[in-house]
Amino acid sequence: MRERTGEMINATTLMDAGELAERIGRGGYFFIAADETVLRRLPKGRWIGGTTPYFMTEKGGVRTREKAYALELPGYLTGVKVAIYDSNTLSRVYRDSPDNGFSLIAIPAASKTHLSFALNAPSYENFAISPLAGWIAGVSVAEIGKAAPLVFDGHTGAAYEDAAVVMHAELPKGRTAVVGIINIFEPSEGDVLTFTENGFSAREALVNGRPTELQAYIRGKGLDTRLPLVANYGGAMVNVSFQDALAADGEVKFFAPVFKGVEYRHAKPIGDYLRAFIDQEPQGISDRVMFSCNCILNYLHSGLEGKRTAGFTGPITFGEVGYQLLNQTAVYIEIVTANLAERLRAETALRRHNLLMDTLMDTIPDPVFYKGVDGRLLGCNKAYEAFAGLPADKILGRTVRDIFPPDLADAYEAKNSELLSAPGSLSYELKIRDKTGEPRNVVVNSATFSAAGGVVGGVVGVIRDVTELRRTSDDLKLFRDLIESTTDAVMILDPRDGRFLDVNVSACESLGYSKPELLKKRFPEVCAGLPPDYDWSGEVEKVKAAPALLLPITHLRKDGATFPAEANEKHAVLGGKEYLVVIMRDVTERKRMEAAVREVSTLQGLIPICAGCKKIRNDKGYWERVESYISQRSKAQFTHGLCEACVAKLYGNEAWYKEQK
């Protein structure tokens, strides 16, 4: 390209089509914003542009269909090329950009190319490797839906309703382009909204994890939809603006897409938009800005017409491009020396790193803090604020003595001194009372961190409330003691194969195994008399189908002896895992006692006996001999003989009997 003086058109001044046509005729490269009627009157030349009737000038925001904003690129550029992309080819935009330079882009609002860029830009090859800035072209608010936004390729004079026009500009060595983004919005401390799909609209959102109808949520909360949703995209806060929060089809429409799984919060209210922009303007930026644009929503919602936004002038747009699609932000490109660019990149990286670290800390549910060697708090997360019962501005710069009761402050200071005297890490437990006076157990894990030169810079720590853990541990110990003290055998089995998972002392003693030995076995291995086709899985299904089963069983001891038992079997599910709980009782002694009772009870009650022959009438009405009746009902055995009276009666007259007598 031919060398130019480096003069740029005063971007703070709007000009009519005639004046701009004259400048185009001089041969420079231009990036132009104007109403369609102005752009169509311009001659062919080295320019690209897009439609908008809204502008920011040195005197403030204006709306005009008669004048144009034009940026003439600096004459020291070493190369410029214009490219036209559609939704299928726009993914090449970063790959086509120069190694050292920048790219300016304009895309028609609501076009297929616009929607594709919004959803897919972060996945483009070489995304954000080189600066890309520009705007989404639009029309007067009153003509939305009636007139089509357009972008123009000045070389051919062609206008496009669905394409991106891009000017790739190469810078000489020693100069660098930097994209800056000013976002005055911050996320509130309110509900977290996440979405299950990427898109420009949503019917539902997960509000703090719960599916919620989005329109009803907005109405119920009375959300000011002039304020966007804000999310952290890899260390940069990005807005998603509401287009129509109460659409007739039941969906909520956005000017930029929401992304699946990203956490969004409604923005904090802005008191003074203009002041907020001025406060965020980098020092000295007005002398370095080559191009800038601001969002139409900021213009409409904050009454910027007639008000200056400091050194930022240019088109007011229907979406901003700062590497990707943005909403309700100001975007600018500045050309700086390589050294300054490196410093700016480092500062930006540091800001993003700090923002990322703050966000990361705030996602940690445990209180986190760090403090200097003097004991003054340097930083903390939201959980620590809740733990202390104070906001961050009442914590930072203060010591534990300013925040906590004396006894707790004493304990903290003692451990802090111990750690600083022997740098490294330290873990300790404290019993404290929370803000409501309830006793709590906390574990503090702390460590020293290094400052410049390797000296100890202070202490960082994490506080974990272990009250419930201790309570659970105590409950578990009590439960274990109860299990171990019972005389019944308690066995926990894996229902898949019957393997022992846990047993108590009584189980070990009953079966004759040590606990390690028993935990290597399966339940069927300690059962006697099981048939060859015994089906363990079928047994488990029976247990699952009943609330509990009480089954007779014969157990096999380690020494080979067997004993009768009763097994109470129950299926249980804990933490998503299945278990079989067996409570076994040895019934050997009970069986012996039952047998003895049966023997005794057999001959109890009223027994009919013949007064003459002495036979006994049985339950069926037949008369039986005494010995027969008793032998059938007991284990008694009989021998026969004669008593003296019967002998005398039978043989009393016999000589041998008389001699014996």
C-alpha positions as CSV (number, residue, x, y, z in Angstrom):
1,M,0.0,0.0,0.0
2,R,1.2,3.5,-0.6
3,E,2.6,5.4,2.4
4,R,0.3,7.9,4.0
5,T,0.9,10.6,6.6
6,G,-0.8,8.7,9.3
7,E,-3.5,11.3,9.7
8,M,-6.8,9.9,10.9
9,I,-10.2,11.5,10.4
10,N,-11.3,13.1,13.6
11,A,-13.7,10.4,14.7
12,T,-15.4,12.7,17.1
13,T,-17.0,14.6,14.3
14,L,-19.7,13.3,12.0
15,M,-19.7,14.2,8.3
16,D,-22.1,14.1,5.5
17,A,-21.9,11.8,2.5
18,G,-20.3,14.4,0.2
19,E,-17.4,15.1,2.6
20,L,-16.8,11.4,3.2
21,A,-16.9,10.6,-0.5
22,E,-14.1,13.2,-1.1
23,R,-11.9,11.6,1.6
24,I,-12.6,8.1,0.2
25,G,-11.4,9.4,-3.2
26,R,-8.0,10.2,-1.7
27,G,-7.3,6.5,-1.3
28,G,-7.3,5.7,2.4
29,Y,-8.8,2.7,4.2
30,F,-12.0,3.4,6.0
31,F,-14.3,1.7,8.6
32,I,-17.7,3.4,8.3
33,A,-20.9,3.5,10.3
34,A,-24.0,5.3,8.8
35,D,-27.6,4.9,7.8
36,E,-28.2,2.8,4.7
37,T,-29.1,5.9,2.7
38,V,-25.7,7.5,3.4
39,L,-23.7,4.3,2.7
40,R,-25.4,3.7,-0.7
41,R,-24.3,7.2,-1.8
42,L,-20.6,6.6,-1.1
43,P,-18.3,5.8,-4.0
44,K,-16.5,2.5,-4.4
45,G,-13.2,2.4,-2.6
46,R,-11.2,0.9,0.1
47,W,-13.8,0.8,2.8
48,I,-16.2,-1.5,4.7
49,G,-19.2,-0.4,6.8
50,G,-22.4,-1.2,8.5
51,T,-25.7,0.4,9.2
52,T,-26.7,2.3,12.4
53,P,-28.2,5.8,13.0
54,Y,-26.8,6.1,16.5
55,F,-23.4,7.6,17.4
56,M,-21.3,8.8,20.3
57,T,-19.5,12.1,19.6
58,E,-17.4,14.5,21.7
59,K,-20.6,16.4,22.4
60,G,-22.5,13.3,23.4
61,G,-24.9,10.7,22.0
62,V,-26.7,11.6,18.8
63,R,-29.1,10.0,16.4
64,T,-28.9,11.0,12.7
65,R,-29.6,9.4,9.3
66,E,-27.8,12.2,7.4
67,K,-24.2,11.8,8.6
68,A,-21.6,9.1,9.0
69,Y,-18.9,8.1,11.4
70,A,-15.7,7.1,9.6
71,L,-12.4,5.8,10.9
72,E,-9.5,6.2,8.5
73,L,-6.9,3.6,9.3
74,P,-3.4,4.9,10.1
75,G,-1.0,5.3,7.2
76,Y,1.8,3.3,8.8
77,L,0.0,0.0,8.3
78,T,2.1,-2.4,6.2
79,G,-0.9,-4.3,4.7
80,V,-4.7,-4.3,4.5
81,K,-7.0,-6.8,3.0
82,V,-10.8,-7.1,3.0
83,A,-12.7,-10.4,3.4
84,I,-16.3,-11.4,3.2
85,Y,-17.4,-14.4,5.3
86,D,-20.7,-16.2,5.7
87,S,-21.9,-18.4,8.6
88,N,-20.0,-21.4,7.1
89,T,-16.6,-19.6,6.5
90,L,-16.5,-17.1,9.4
91,S,-14.7,-19.7,11.5
92,R,-11.5,-18.8,9.5
93,V,-11.5,-15.1,10.6
94,Y,-8.8,-15.6,13.3
95,R,-6.7,-17.8,11.0
96,D,-6.8,-15.1,8.3
97,S,-5.8,-12.3,10.7
98,P,-2.2,-11.0,10.5
99,D,0.5,-12.1,12.9
100,N,0.9,-8.5,14.1
101,G,-2.1,-6.4,13.5
102,F,-5.9,-6.2,14.1
103,S,-9.2,-7.0,12.4
104,L,-12.3,-4.8,12.2
105,I,-15.6,-6.6,11.7
106,A,-19.3,-5.7,11.0
107,I,-22.2,-8.2,10.9
108,P,-25.9,-7.5,10.3
109,A,-28.1,-8.0,13.4
110,A,-30.3,-11.1,13.6
111,S,-28.6,-12.6,10.5
112,K,-27.6,-16.3,10.3
113,T,-23.9,-15.1,10.4
114,H,-24.6,-13.0,13.5
115,L,-26.2,-16.0,15.4
116,S,-23.5,-18.4,14.3
117,F,-20.7,-16.0,15.4
118,A,-22.4,-15.5,18.8
119,L,-22.7,-19.2,19.5
120,N,-19.4,-20.5,18.0
121,A,-16.7,-17.8,18.1
122,P,-15.0,-19.2,21.2
123,S,-14.5,-22.5,19.3
124,Y,-12.9,-20.9,16.2
125,E,-9.4,-21.8,15.3
126,N,-6.9,-19.4,16.9
127,F,-9.7,-17.7,18.9
128,A,-8.5,-14.5,20.5
129,I,-4.9,-14.9,19.3
130,S,-5.1,-11.6,17.5
131,P,-7.3,-8.5,18.2
132,L,-10.8,-8.6,16.6
133,A,-13.2,-5.7,17.3
134,G,-16.3,-4.2,15.6
135,W,-20.0,-4.1,15.9
136,I,-23.3,-5.6,15.0
137,A,-25.1,-3.4,12.4
138,G,-28.7,-2.3,13.0
139,V,-31.4,0.1,12.1
140,S,-33.5,2.7,14.0
141,V,-35.3,1.2,16.9
142,A,-38.6,2.2,15.3
143,E,-37.7,0.3,12.2
144,I,-36.7,-3.0,13.8
145,G,-38.5,-5.8,11.9
146,K,-39.3,-3.4,9.0
147,A,-35.9,-2.6,7.6
148,A,-32.9,-5.0,7.3
149,P,-29.5,-4.2,8.9
150,L,-26.8,-4.2,6.2
151,V,-23.0,-4.4,5.9
152,F,-21.1,-3.1,2.8
153,D,-18.0,-4.0,0.9
154,G,-16.9,-0.6,-0.5
155,H,-14.6,-2.2,-3.0
156,T,-17.6,-3.6,-5.0
157,G,-20.3,-1.5,-3.5
158,A,-22.2,-4.7,-2.5
159,A,-24.5,-4.7,0.5
160,Y,-25.2,-7.9,2.5
161,E,-28.0,-8.9,4.8
162,D,-26.2,-12.0,5.9
163,A,-22.4,-11.8,5.8
164,A,-19.6,-10.4,7.8
165,V,-17.3,-7.8,6.3
166,V,-13.8,-7.8,7.8
167,M,-10.8,-5.6,7.3
168,H,-7.5,-7.3,8.3
169,A,-4.8,-4.7,9.0
170,E,-1.1,-5.5,9.5
171,L,1.0,-3.3,11.8
172,P,4.7,-2.6,11.4
173,K,7.2,-4.0,13.9
174,G,7.2,-2.0,17.2
175,R,3.5,-1.3,17.2
176,T,0.8,-3.5,18.6
177,A,-3.0,-3.4,18.7
178,V,-4.8,-4.1,22.0
179,V,-8.6,-4.7,22.4
180,G,-10.1,-3.2,25.5
181,I,-13.5,-3.9,27.0
182,I,-15.3,-1.7,29.5
183,N,-18.1,-3.5,31.3
184,I,-19.8,-1.4,34.1
185,F,-21.9,-4.3,35.3
186,E,-21.1,-6.6,38.1
187,P,-23.0,-9.8,39.2
188,S,-25.2,-9.4,42.3
189,E,-25.1,-11.7,45.3
190,G,-28.5,-13.1,44.2
191,D,-29.6,-16.4,42.7
192,V,-27.4,-18.5,40.4
193,L,-29.0,-19.2,37.0
194,T,-27.7,-22.0,34.7
195,F,-29.1,-23.2,31.5
196,T,-29.3,-26.7,30.0
197,E,-28.7,-25.6,26.4
198,N,-26.9,-22.9,24.4
199,G,-29.2,-20.4,22.7
200,F,-30.7,-16.9,22.3
201,S,-33.8,-17.9,24.2
202,A,-34.9,-20.1,27.1
203,R,-38.1,-21.3,28.6
204,E,-36.6,-22.7,31.8
205,A,-33.5,-22.2,33.9
206,L,-32.0,-23.9,36.8
207,V,-32.3,-21.4,39.6
208,N,-29.9,-22.5,42.4
209,G,-30.1,-25.9,40.8
210,R,-33.9,-26.1,40.7
211,P,-35.7,-26.2,37.3
212,T,-37.8,-23.0,37.1
213,E,-40.1,-21.4,34.5
214,L,-38.0,-18.3,33.6
215,Q,-40.8,-15.8,32.8
216,A,-42.5,-16.6,36.1
217,Y,-39.2,-16.2,37.9
218,I,-38.6,-12.8,36.4
219,R,-42.1,-11.6,37.2
220,G,-42.0,-13.1,40.7
221,K,-38.6,-11.4,41.5
222,G,-39.6,-8.2,39.8
223,L,-36.2,-8.2,37.9
224,D,-35.2,-5.1,36.1
225,T,-34.5,-6.5,32.7
226,R,-32.6,-3.4,31.6
227,L,-29.8,-5.0,33.7
228,P,-28.2,-8.0,32.1
229,L,-27.2,-11.4,33.3
230,V,-23.5,-11.5,34.1
231,A,-21.1,-14.5,34.0
232,N,-17.4,-15.1,34.4
233,Y,-16.1,-16.4,31.0
234,G,-12.6,-17.5,31.8
235,G,-11.7,-14.5,33.9
236,A,-13.7,-11.8,32.0
237,M,-17.1,-10.7,33.1
238,V,-19.5,-11.0,30.1
239,N,-23.1,-9.7,29.9
240,V,-26.2,-11.4,28.4
241,S,-28.9,-8.7,27.8
242,F,-32.6,-9.3,27.8
243,Q,-34.4,-8.7,24.5
244,D,-37.9,-9.8,25.5
245,A,-38.4,-11.2,29.0
246,L,-42.2,-11.7,28.5
247,A,-42.5,-13.1,24.9
248,A,-45.9,-14.4,23.9
249,D,-44.5,-17.9,23.2
250,G,-43.4,-18.2,26.9
251,E,-39.7,-17.9,26.2
252,V,-37.3,-15.3,27.4
253,K,-35.3,-13.8,24.5
254,F,-31.7,-12.6,24.8
255,F,-29.5,-10.3,22.6
256,A,-26.6,-12.7,23.1
257,P,-26.6,-16.4,23.8
258,V,-26.5,-18.1,27.1
259,F,-24.2,-21.1,27.4
260,K,-24.9,-24.5,28.9
261,G,-23.5,-24.9,32.4
262,V,-22.2,-21.3,32.8
263,E,-23.3,-19.7,36.1
264,Y,-25.1,-16.4,35.6
265,R,-26.4,-13.8,38.1
266,H,-28.5,-10.7,37.6
267,A,-26.4,-7.5,37.5
268,K,-26.2,-5.1,40.4
269,P,-28.1,-1.8,39.7
270,I,-26.2,1.1,38.2
271,G,-26.8,4.5,39.8
272,D,-25.1,6.7,37.1
273,Y,-24.2,5.0,33.8
274,L,-22.1,7.9,32.6
275,R,-20.1,8.1,35.9
276,A,-19.6,4.3,35.8
277,F,-18.1,4.5,32.3
278,I,-15.8,7.4,33.2
279,D,-14.6,5.6,36.3
280,Q,-13.6,2.6,34.3
281,E,-11.8,4.5,31.6
282,P,-8.1,3.6,31.7
283,Q,-5.8,6.5,32.4
284,G,-4.6,8.3,29.2
285,I,-6.7,6.0,27.0
286,S,-8.3,8.8,25.0
287,D,-4.9,9.6,23.4
288,R,-4.5,6.0,22.3
289,V,-7.9,4.9,21.1
290,M,-8.2,4.2,17.4
291,F,-11.7,2.8,17.3
292,S,-14.5,2.4,19.9
293,C,-18.2,1.6,20.0
294,N,-20.9,1.3,22.7
295,C,-24.1,-0.6,23.0
296,I,-27.5,0.7,22.0
297,L,-28.9,-0.7,25.3
298,N,-26.6,1.6,27.3
299,Y,-27.8,4.5,25.1
300,L,-31.5,3.7,25.6
301,H,-31.5,2.6,29.2
302,S,-29.2,5.3,30.6
303,G,-30.2,8.4,28.6
304,L,-26.8,8.9,27.0
305,E,-28.2,11.1,24.2
306,G,-26.4,14.5,24.6
307,K,-24.0,13.1,27.1
308,R,-20.3,12.5,26.6
309,T,-18.7,9.2,27.4
310,A,-15.2,10.7,28.0
311,G,-12.8,9.9,25.1
312,F,-14.9,7.2,23.6
313,T,-16.6,8.1,20.3
314,G,-18.0,6.0,17.4
315,P,-21.0,4.0,16.5
316,I,-23.7,3.0,19.0
317,T,-24.3,-0.6,18.1
318,F,-26.7,-3.6,18.4
319,G,-24.0,-5.8,19.8
320,E,-20.2,-5.3,20.2
321,V,-17.4,-7.5,19.1
322,G,-14.4,-7.8,21.4
323,Y,-13.0,-11.2,20.3
324,Q,-16.6,-12.5,20.6
325,L,-20.1,-11.1,20.7
326,L,-20.7,-8.8,23.7
327,N,-23.7,-6.9,25.1
328,Q,-24.0,-3.6,27.1
329,T,-20.3,-3.0,27.0
330,A,-17.9,-0.5,25.3
331,V,-15.2,-2.0,23.1
332,Y,-12.1,-0.2,21.8
333,I,-8.9,-0.8,20.0
334,E,-5.7,1.2,20.8
335,I,-2.4,1.2,19.0
336,V,0.6,1.2,21.3
337,T,4.3,0.5,21.2
338,A,5.3,-3.1,21.8
339,N,6.6,-2.3,25.3
340,L,3.4,-0.6,26.4
341,A,1.4,-3.4,24.8
342,E,3.3,-6.0,26.9
343,R,2.7,-4.0,30.0
344,L,-1.0,-3.6,29.2
345,R,-1.3,-7.3,28.4
346,A,0.4,-8.1,31.7
347,E,-2.0,-5.8,33.6
348,T,-5.0,-7.3,31.8
349,A,-3.7,-10.8,32.6
350,L,-3.2,-9.8,36.2
351,R,-6.7,-8.4,36.5
352,R,-8.2,-11.5,34.9
353,H,-6.1,-13.7,37.1
354,N,-7.2,-11.8,40.2
355,L,-10.8,-12.0,39.1
356,L,-10.5,-15.7,38.4
357,M,-8.9,-16.3,41.8
358,D,-11.6,-14.3,43.6
359,T,-14.2,-16.2,41.7
360,L,-12.5,-19.5,42.5
361,M,-12.2,-18.6,46.2
362,D,-15.9,-17.7,46.3
363,T,-16.9,-21.0,44.9
364,I,-15.1,-22.8,47.8
365,P,-17.8,-23.6,50.4
366,D,-15.3,-23.4,53.3
367,P,-14.1,-20.1,54.8
368,V,-10.7,-19.1,53.2
369,F,-8.5,-16.3,54.4
370,Y,-5.0,-15.0,54.0
371,K,-3.2,-12.4,56.2
372,G,0.1,-10.8,56.6
373,V,2.8,-11.4,59.2
374,D,1.3,-8.6,61.3
375,G,-1.9,-10.6,61.5
376,R,-4.0,-8.3,59.4
377,L,-6.5,-9.9,57.0
378,L,-5.5,-9.3,53.4
379,G,-8.2,-11.3,51.7
380,C,-11.1,-13.7,52.2
381,N,-13.9,-15.4,50.4
382,K,-17.7,-15.1,50.8
383,A,-17.8,-18.1,53.1
384,Y,-15.4,-16.4,55.5
385,E,-17.6,-13.3,55.5
386,A,-20.5,-15.5,56.6
387,F,-18.4,-17.3,59.2
388,A,-17.3,-13.9,60.7
389,G,-20.7,-12.4,60.3
390,L,-19.2,-9.3,58.6
391,P,-18.8,-8.0,55.1
392,A,-15.4,-7.9,53.5
393,D,-14.9,-4.2,54.1
394,K,-15.2,-4.8,57.8
395,I,-12.7,-7.7,57.7
396,L,-9.9,-6.7,55.5
397,G,-7.1,-4.7,57.2
398,R,-8.2,-5.9,60.6
399,T,-6.9,-8.6,63.0
400,V,-8.8,-11.5,64.6
401,R,-9.1,-9.4,67.7
402,D,-11.2,-6.9,65.8
403,I,-13.5,-9.7,64.5
404,F,-13.8,-12.5,67.0
405,P,-14.5,-12.9,70.8
406,P,-11.3,-12.7,73.0
407,D,-11.1,-16.4,73.8
408,L,-11.3,-17.4,70.1
409,A,-8.9,-14.5,69.1
410,D,-6.4,-15.8,71.7
411,A,-6.6,-19.3,70.2
412,Y,-6.1,-18.0,66.6
413,E,-3.2,-15.8,67.6
414,A,-1.4,-18.6,69.5
415,K,-1.6,-20.9,66.5
416,N,-0.6,-18.1,64.1
417,S,2.5,-17.4,66.2
418,E,3.3,-21.0,66.4
419,L,3.1,-21.3,62.6
420,L,5.2,-18.2,61.9
421,S,7.9,-19.3,64.3
422,A,8.2,-22.6,62.4
423,P,7.0,-21.9,58.8
424,G,5.3,-24.7,57.0
425,S,1.8,-26.0,57.6
426,L,-0.3,-26.5,60.7
427,S,-3.7,-28.1,61.3
428,Y,-5.7,-27.8,64.5
429,E,-9.2,-28.2,65.9
430,L,-11.2,-25.6,67.9
431,K,-14.5,-25.6,69.7
432,I,-16.2,-22.3,69.1
433,R,-19.7,-20.8,69.1
434,D,-21.2,-19.5,65.9
435,K,-23.1,-16.3,65.4
436,T,-26.3,-17.8,66.9
437,G,-24.4,-19.1,69.9
438,E,-24.5,-22.7,68.9
439,P,-21.4,-24.8,69.7
440,R,-19.4,-25.9,66.6
441,N,-16.3,-27.9,66.0
442,V,-13.9,-26.4,63.3
443,V,-10.6,-27.6,61.9
444,V,-8.2,-24.9,60.7
445,N,-5.7,-26.0,58.0
446,S,-3.2,-23.2,57.6
447,A,0.2,-22.7,56.0
448,T,2.7,-19.9,55.5
449,F,3.2,-18.3,52.1
450,S,6.3,-16.6,50.7
451,A,6.7,-13.0,49.7
452,A,9.4,-11.4,47.5
453,G,12.8,-12.6,48.3
454,G,11.6,-15.9,49.7
455,V,10.7,-14.4,53.1
456,V,7.5,-15.4,54.9
457,G,4.7,-13.2,53.6
458,G,1.9,-14.3,55.9
459,V,-0.5,-17.1,56.5
460,V,-3.2,-18.6,54.3
461,G,-5.9,-20.9,55.8
462,V,-9.1,-22.9,55.3
463,I,-11.6,-23.4,58.0
464,R,-13.8,-26.5,57.9
465,D,-16.9,-27.0,60.1
466,V,-16.6,-30.6,61.3
467,T,-19.5,-30.5,63.8
468,E,-21.7,-32.8,61.8
469,L,-18.7,-35.0,61.1
470,R,-17.9,-35.3,64.7
471,R,-21.5,-35.9,65.6
472,T,-21.7,-38.6,62.9
473,S,-18.5,-40.1,64.2
474,D,-19.8,-40.2,67.7
475,D,-23.1,-41.8,66.5
476,L,-21.1,-44.3,64.5
477,K,-19.0,-45.2,67.5
478,L,-22.2,-45.7,69.6
479,F,-23.7,-47.8,66.9
480,R,-20.5,-49.9,66.7
481,D,-20.4,-50.4,70.5
482,L,-24.0,-51.5,70.5
483,I,-23.4,-54.0,67.6
484,E,-20.3,-55.4,69.3
485,S,-22.1,-55.7,72.7
486,T,-25.0,-57.9,71.4
487,T,-24.7,-61.7,71.7
488,D,-26.3,-62.1,68.3
489,A,-24.0,-62.5,65.3
490,V,-24.3,-59.4,63.0
491,M,-23.1,-59.9,59.4
492,I,-23.1,-57.4,56.5
493,L,-23.0,-59.2,53.2
494,D,-22.5,-58.2,49.5
495,P,-25.7,-59.3,47.9
496,R,-23.9,-59.9,44.6
497,D,-21.8,-62.9,45.8
498,G,-22.5,-63.3,49.5
499,R,-19.1,-62.0,50.5
500,F,-18.7,-60.8,54.1
501,L,-18.2,-57.1,54.3
502,D,-18.4,-56.6,58.1
503,V,-19.0,-58.8,61.1
504,N,-19.2,-58.3,64.9
505,V,-17.3,-60.2,67.6
506,S,-20.3,-62.6,68.2
507,A,-20.2,-63.7,64.6
508,C,-16.5,-64.5,64.8
509,E,-17.0,-66.5,68.1
510,S,-20.0,-68.4,66.8
511,L,-18.3,-69.5,63.6
512,G,-14.8,-70.0,65.1
513,Y,-13.0,-67.6,62.7
514,S,-11.0,-64.4,63.3
515,K,-12.5,-61.3,61.7
516,P,-9.8,-61.2,58.9
517,E,-10.5,-64.9,58.1
518,L,-14.2,-64.4,58.0
519,L,-14.0,-61.3,55.7
520,K,-12.4,-63.5,53.1
521,K,-15.3,-65.9,53.0
522,R,-18.8,-66.0,51.5
523,F,-21.9,-66.7,53.5
524,P,-22.7,-70.0,51.8
525,E,-19.3,-71.3,52.9
526,V,-20.4,-71.2,56.6
527,C,-23.7,-73.0,56.0
528,A,-24.2,-76.8,56.2
529,G,-26.6,-79.0,54.3
530,L,-27.0,-76.7,51.2
531,P,-28.2,-78.6,48.1
532,P,-25.8,-78.9,45.2
533,D,-28.0,-76.6,43.1
534,Y,-28.2,-73.9,45.8
535,D,-28.9,-70.6,44.2
536,W,-27.5,-67.6,46.1
537,S,-29.0,-65.0,43.7
538,G,-32.4,-66.6,44.1
539,E,-32.1,-66.4,47.9
540,V,-31.3,-62.7,47.6
541,E,-34.3,-62.0,45.5
542,K,-36.5,-63.6,48.1
543,V,-35.0,-61.3,50.7
544,K,-35.5,-58.3,48.5
545,A,-39.2,-59.2,48.0
546,A,-40.0,-59.3,51.7
547,P,-39.6,-56.6,54.4
548,A,-37.5,-59.1,56.4
549,L,-37.1,-62.9,56.4
550,L,-36.6,-65.2,59.5
551,L,-35.1,-68.4,58.3
552,P,-33.9,-71.6,60.0
553,I,-30.3,-72.4,59.1
554,T,-27.6,-74.8,60.0
555,H,-24.2,-73.2,60.3
556,L,-20.8,-74.8,59.8
557,R,-18.0,-73.8,62.2
558,K,-14.3,-73.6,61.2
559,D,-13.7,-76.9,63.1
560,G,-16.4,-78.7,61.1
561,A,-19.0,-78.8,63.8
562,T,-22.5,-77.7,63.0
563,F,-25.2,-75.9,65.0
564,P,-28.7,-74.8,64.4
565,A,-29.5,-71.1,64.1
566,E,-32.1,-68.6,63.0
567,A,-31.1,-65.9,60.5
568,N,-33.0,-62.6,60.2
569,E,-32.2,-61.4,56.8
570,K,-33.0,-57.9,55.4
571,H,-32.1,-56.0,52.2
572,A,-30.8,-52.5,52.6
573,V,-29.6,-49.6,50.3
574,L,-27.2,-47.0,51.7
575,G,-25.5,-44.3,49.6
576,G,-26.7,-46.0,46.4
577,K,-25.1,-49.4,47.3
578,E,-26.9,-52.5,48.2
579,Y,-26.3,-54.6,51.3
580,L,-27.7,-57.8,52.9
581,V,-27.9,-57.5,56.7
582,V,-28.0,-60.9,58.6
583,I,-28.6,-61.1,62.3
584,M,-27.9,-64.7,63.3
585,R,-28.8,-66.4,66.6
586,D,-27.4,-69.8,67.8
587,V,-30.5,-71.8,68.9
588,T,-28.7,-75.0,70.1
589,E,-29.6,-74.4,73.7
590,R,-33.2,-73.4,72.8
591,K,-33.6,-76.6,70.8
592,R,-32.4,-78.7,73.7
593,M,-34.8,-77.0,76.1
594,E,-37.7,-77.4,73.7
595,A,-37.0,-81.1,73.4
596,A,-37.0,-81.5,77.2
597,V,-40.2,-79.5,77.5
598,R,-41.8,-81.8,74.9
599,E,-40.7,-84.9,76.9
600,V,-42.2,-83.5,80.1
601,S,-45.3,-82.1,78.6
602,T,-46.1,-85.4,76.8
603,L,-47.3,-87.1,80.1
604,Q,-48.9,-84.0,81.6
605,G,-52.7,-83.6,81.9
606,L,-55.6,-86.0,82.9
607,I,-55.0,-89.6,81.7
608,P,-58.0,-92.0,81.7
609,I,-57.0,-95.4,83.3
610,C,-59.1,-98.5,83.8
611,A,-59.8,-99.3,87.5
612,G,-59.7,-103.0,86.8
613,C,-57.2,-103.9,84.1
614,K,-55.3,-100.6,84.5
615,K,-55.2,-100.0,80.7
616,I,-55.1,-96.4,79.5
617,R,-57.5,-94.9,77.0
618,N,-55.6,-93.0,74.2
619,D,-56.7,-89.9,72.3
620,K,-58.6,-92.0,69.7
621,G,-60.7,-93.8,72.4
622,Y,-58.8,-97.1,72.4
623,W,-57.5,-98.8,75.5
624,E,-53.8,-99.5,75.5
625,R,-51.5,-101.2,77.9
626,V,-49.7,-98.8,80.1
627,E,-46.2,-99.6,78.8
628,S,-47.4,-99.2,75.2
629,Y,-49.0,-95.8,75.8
630,I,-46.0,-94.4,77.7
631,S,-43.4,-95.7,75.3
632,Q,-45.1,-93.9,72.4
633,R,-45.1,-90.6,74.2
634,S,-41.7,-90.6,75.9
635,K,-38.2,-92.1,75.7
636,A,-38.9,-94.4,78.7
637,Q,-38.1,-98.1,78.3
638,F,-39.8,-100.9,80.2
639,T,-38.7,-104.2,81.9
640,H,-41.3,-106.6,83.3
641,G,-41.5,-108.2,86.8
642,L,-43.9,-109.0,89.6
643,C,-44.4,-107.0,92.8
644,E,-44.6,-109.0,96.1
645,A,-48.4,-108.6,96.3
646,C,-48.9,-110.1,92.9
647,V,-46.4,-113.0,93.6
648,A,-48.3,-113.8,96.8
649,K,-51.7,-113.6,95.0
650,L,-50.5,-115.9,92.2
651,Y,-48.2,-118.3,94.0
652,G,-49.2,-118.1,97.7
653,N,-50.5,-121.6,97.9
654,E,-47.4,-123.1,96.2
655,A,-45.0,-125.1,98.5
656,W,-41.9,-123.5,97.1
657,Y,-43.4,-120.1,97.9
658,K,-44.3,-121.1,101.5
659,E,-40.8,-122.5,102.0
660,Q,-39.2,-119.3,100.7
661,K,-41.4,-117.3,103.0
